[in-house]
Amino acid sequence: MSLPLQGSLFDGEAIALGSIEAIRRTQLDATSWVDVLPGWLSGASQLFDRLAERVPWHAERRPMYDRVVDVPRLVSFFGENDPLPDQILVEARAALTTHYAAELGEPFRTAGLCFYRDGRDSVAWHGDTIGRGATHDTMVAIVSVGAPRSLLLRPRGGGASIRFTAGHGDLLVMGGACQRSWEHAVPKTTRPVGPRISIQFRPRGVR
């Protein structure tokens, strides 16, 4: 069931980034971690509206078993030389690059956007292991706008999952060996939920 996006009590706020210094780390294992900062971006409902309208969304199709199926979400990708669809994304990428400079050792360069229209849209268990993420420690930083959705992480190969909730301007950063050692997913839900847009910043060569 789909619902229109219902804004928060702070819809009148300007679109702006808060301090990233309050971010808190959860150590998943000896080499993998997740940083979470709720509400890093204010004015998230307004940014959702801008991105929903401005971004050139498209549906992907992928082979599955003996047929080709629609990927259950809309997507858009901005390479390192592509202009981002809103200035606040430029500022967010720069702030993340500055904050994680010592650990990451390189800038965030690309932005992948996913539009989850309702509870039927999802992404299956996976790691971002196309490119250097398959062999090197890296980071994937996710900013969420719109209605909150569950983001799950579990050890690669199966095991108990850890649940995070991402929406309304929240920031979640997966780092270390997380893409190789853990998998993440946004599961389908039968609960009535509004739409959500996920913005994923990555370094060069990580998908």
PyMOL commands that set and color helices and strands:
alter all, ss='L'
color gray80, all
select helices_A, chain A and resi 44-54+87-99+101-104+132-134+178-181
alter helices_A, ss='H'
color red, helices_A
select strands_A, chain A and resi 16-17+24-27+32-37+41-42+58-64+67-78+110-116+123-126+140-146+149-155+162-166+171-176+182-186+196-202
alter strands_A, ss='S'
color yellow, strands_A
deselect
rebuild
show_as cartoon
